[in-house]
Amino acid sequence: MELQNGLHGRAAVVTGSTRGIGRAIAESLVQAGCNVAVSGRNGMDAEETARALTETGPGRAIGRSCDVREYEQCADMIAESVLAFGRLDILVNNAGVGAFAPVGDLDPATWRDVLGTNLDGVFYCTHAALPHLKRANGAWIINIASLAGKNPFAGGAAYNASKFGLVGFSEALMLDVRQDDVRVTYIMPGSVATEFNHHTPGAGDAWKIQPEDIARIVMDLLAMPPRSLPSRVEVRPSKTKQ
């Protein structure tokens, strides 16, 4: 049975889900009847988001503080989610940050923050979640990558490195777990209208991909027959900014 058709009562963890793409994904899952653990570095924001999403039902959400740069926090968040829901079927690694500067101007702490969030955090959450996902009788890991994972640009050394690494990690992970009934997909969006990199979305972002567009892709993936695995999805705005 396709996951989407049986999402009621299933359980998901979505990292970086208090706003933007992560929140849109979490909301779609809750509205499909899935129970969702919402997480972010700010625990109060995560709890407030979970309360708001639960009101949309029929699934319910819980909020957990988690800095994905720290393995212990990732492991605790996964364990608490499994304890709350009794299972784990879906992991969406969405938490991400960006910092853009020439290599000579990059502060080492900034480099560690970007790689720690965008790459280490995916490994940490996945490592902690895999034992539970393998018991789910059909699970999915969806990593939110970027077109920057194959297209380098000046000033993007840290971000490019993290997303190129995430692409490689996702492809190797897919090969590791495909025989365990765990499917792995990475989504590579172009420009999305979110608060990423301190941006404030507005009317001028109408040409961009919207967070709910990425959520729709996630839900479409979860509806795929078990025999099929779209392992990589690229998505970009239909038109460039005029």
Secondary structure, 3 states (H helix, E strand, C coil): CCCHHHCCCCEEEECCCCCHHHHHHHHHHHHCCCEEEEEECCHHHHHHHHHHHHHHCCCCEEEEECCCCCHHHHHHHHHHHHHHHCCCCEEEECCCCCCCCCHHHCCHHHHHHHHHHHHHHHHHHHHHHHHHHCCCCCEEEEEECCHHHCCCCCCCHHHHHHHHHHHHHHHHHHHHHHHHCEEEEEEEECCECCCHHHCCCCHHHCCCECHHHHHHHHHHHHCCCCCCCCCEEEECCCCCCC
